[in-house]
Each structure stands twice: as C-alpha cells, then as structure tokens.
C-alpha cells in the first residue's frame, strides 16, 4: 500500500503559517513571510517552499507569491537564484531600515534587544547633529529652538502635548544641523520604534521633569556654541530617556 505524500506539509511546516483565506492580499503575504524569516521560523540559508506550495498555503495566486518574493528580495531578506530557488539571506544583508523589516523585528523581540540597539544608534546620530547645530545655528534658528523648549516647558502637565513638543524640539535641532542623511535615518528609526508599545514603556512620575532638564542642557550647549556640550547632553538624554522607559528585562 502506498503511503500518503507528506512532503509538501513537511516543507511548509517550518514557516509556521496557517492556511490563509483566498481573499488575502499580497501585502499580508509579505508581512507573514517577513515575520517567518525575522523570527527564525525560516532560518538563514534555508530555501523557501516552491511557488505553487506557497500559493496553496496562502490561498492566493502564484502571481501574488511571485510579487511577494520580489518584495522580500528588495528588502534583502532572500536571494533568488536559478536552480537553487529562494534562499533566506544572511542577517547582515537584511535592510533593517525597511519599514516592514524593522517593525517586525521590534514586534517579535521580547528581549527588547532591537530597541536597545536603536537607542544606541539614535543617540550617536542625534548627538552628532546636536554638535553640528551648535556650530551652525543662526540667531533666528536659536530663537526658534528656545521657543520649542518653552513650548515643552508649558506642556509638562499634558502628556500628549509634551510628547509633540518634545518631538518638535528634536526635529528642529536635526534640521539646524544640516545633515539630511543622518536626519532621515534618525527619523525613520524613531517613527518605526514609536509604532510599538514597548518603545514607550513605563516612564516614572518624574520622567517629564527629567526630560525637560536634559533638553535644557542641550539648548544651553547650542546657545553657547559648544558642540561638545550639546553633543554629550543629547547622548545622555537619549540614553537616560530609554532607560527610564524601558520595561523590565525578563528573568
């Protein structure tokens, strides 16, 4: 008696994806495949199942799968080669600045390691820009920065407004720096991180007052035209701010 063919099921099992409804759009296929790769359900160097098998599992056409794989390739997550199929790329090749990739990495990182790394990168970028701003600021820009700080001070009892004015201060300082590349990267990282509740964490009751003091130190450095002081103040602020918000490490 012949045995049932379980090869397709065994091949698909590592993806950890359930049968999808036929109405599922390609964007959801991309999201699910990105999650499977980022979480390690499909390991680096592993070959994805054939196009027809993926189409059957997701309940979509092979065209949708083909386009989805192209999106994965653009994100640096897979390598498509003749004769070998679609292979998961090494982690260092992933485009972690891609919106879907970094959001998925943050969402699936219970250790908060990605957010820890993000805080380090952000502190380096923004501290560098704060230093440049101290050297480049005009009198008019300095007045704008003072006004942005005053807006923060006035909003200290309003969490939502304080957050908005805080972001406005950082945005203005980065603009003054004139480093458009660093500014774009920092904004992208912050935007993606802000979408996840873990980034906002659990700040203490005195968080706003401490944040205000730290911004005052940054402003003082810029006012004095002291790139070292403004840079160190910004680095310290971002590091301490994350430490205040960070959820407890798992035991």
N, C-alpha and C positions, 0 to 999 in steps of 0.2 A: 504494500500500500504506500502511495506517495505521501510525503509529509507536507503540511501547509507551508507556503512560501512566506517566511517572516523577515526576509532580508530588508524589505522596504521599511517595515516597522522598526527593526533594529537600527537601521541607518538614521532614521528620523528621531529616535528616542533621545539622543544627546541634546537636541535643540530645546527640549522641554517646552514645546509649544503645542497647545491643544488644537483640535480641528477648528478651523475658523469658518464663520458663516460666509456664504457666497458673496454677500454684499460688501465684504471688507474692502477698503480702498488700499491702493498701493502704499500710501503713506503709513498705514498701520503695519503693513508687511515690513517696511523698512524699520520701523520702530521696534518690532518684535525681533527681527534679525539682529539689530544693533544690540538689543538687550541680551540676546543669547550669546553674542560674542563678548560683550563687555563683562558679563557675569561669569564667563568661563564655561558656560554650558557647551559652547563650541570652542575648543582650545586653539591656541596659536598653532598653525601648521596643519590643522585638521581641514579636510575637504568637505564642503557643504554637499548635501544630497543633490542628486540631479534635478534639473529644472522641472521635469514632469512630476517628480515626487513632491517637491516644494509646492507646486501649483495645486496638487491634490490635497496636501495637508492644510494649506491656507484657504482653499476653496476659491481660487482666483485663476485667471488665465496664465498661460506661460509667458505671454507678453508682459503682464504685470510683474511676474517674477524676474524676467529679463531686465526690466527697467529698474526694479528694486536692487538687483545686484549691481547695476551700474552706479546707483546712488551709494552703495556700500563701497564700491571701488573709489569713487570720488572722495569719500571720507577717509580713505587709506586703510579701511578695515579688512579688505580682501584683495587678493591678487588673482586675476583671471588669466589662465594660460591654456593654450591649445594642448589637449592631451592629458592635462592634469585636473582640469575643472576649476572650481572656485575655492581657493585656499585662504584660510584666515591668516592675515598678515601678522607679523611680529608687532608687539605692543608699541614699540618705539616708532613705528610707521603710522600709527593712528593720528588723525588730525583732531587732537583734543580740544581745539578751539571751535570745532564744528558744533553748532547748537545742539543737535540731537546727541552727539557723542558725549560731550561734557555733561549735559543734563542727565543722561542715562548713567554715566559714571557716578555722579553725585547721588542720584536717587538710589543706586544699588550699593552704596558704600556705607555700611553700618558702622565702620570704624572711624568715619569722618576723615580718613587719611587724605582724600582728594581735596576736601575743604581746607585741611591743614596746609597742603601744598599750595593751594590757591592763595591763602593768606600770605605765604612767604613771597610768592611771585608778585602779588599785588603790592606788598609793602616795598619791594625793590623797585617796581615800576613807578609807583606814586612818590616814593621818597626821592627818586631821581628827578622826577618832574617838579617836585616842590623846590628842590635845589636850583633847577633852571629858572623857575618862576621868580625866585629871589633875585636873580641876576637880570632878568628880562623885564620885570614888571614896570609899567609906566605909572605915572601919578594917577591917571584915570583908572587904570586897572586895579591899583591899590585901593582906591576908593570903593570900587565895586566889590573887592574882596572883604573890605571892612563892613560894607553893607550886608554881604552874605553872612558874615559872622554875627552881626547884630540881629539878623533875622532868625538865626539859630537860637540866640540868647532869648529872644522874645517868645520862642516856641517851646521852651524847655518843659512846659507843663502840658503840651499837646503832642503825644507820641507820633501820630501820623504826620503832623506838620513839621515836627522836629526832624523826622526821617527825610522828608522832602527837602528841607533847608540844608540838612547835612549833605545830601547828595548834590545839591546845587553848589555848595562850597567846594566840594571835591571837583566837580565838573568845571567850575570857573578856574580853579588853580591849574588843572590839567590844560585848559585852553591857553592860559597865560604862558605855560611852559613852552608852547610852540612845537612840542614833539607829538606830531599827529599819529605816528605809528604806535608809540607807547600808549598814547591816549586811547586809541582804538582797541588795543589788546586789553587794557585795563577795564574799559567799559564793557567789552564782551564778556570777560571773566565775571565781573560783578553782576551783570544782567542775568547770566545763566545761573550763578550761585543764588541770587535773590529769589529765584523761582522755587527754591526748595526750602521747606520749613526748617531743616537742620541748620541752614546758614544763619537764620535769625535767632535760633537757640533760646536761651533763658537768661537774659541780662538781669543784673541785680537792680535794686531800687535806686542806687546812686549812679547808674550807668550814664544817664544823660548829663549829669553834672561833671562826671569824669571826662566824658566825650567832649564837652564844651571846653574844659580846661586844656585838653590836648589840642583842640583846634586853635585855641588862643595861642599856644606855644608855636604852632605852625605859622599863624599870622604874624606873630612877633618876629620870627625869623625872616619872613618875606618883607616885612616893614623895614627891618634893619639891613636888608640886602645881604643877609648872611646865608649862603647856600648850605653850609654845613649844619647850622642850627635848624633851618627849615626842613632839611632832608632828614635829619635824625628825629625831629619832632614827628614828622609824618610816619616814619618807620615805626617808631614807638607807639604811635596812636593806633595804627592798623593792627599791630601785633597784640597790643593790650585789649583793643576792642574785641578781637576774635576770642581771646582768652576769657573775656567776661561773658561772651555769648555762648561759648562752646558747651554743648551738652556733655555730661559726664562720660568718661571713657568706659566702655564695657569691661566688666571684671574678668 
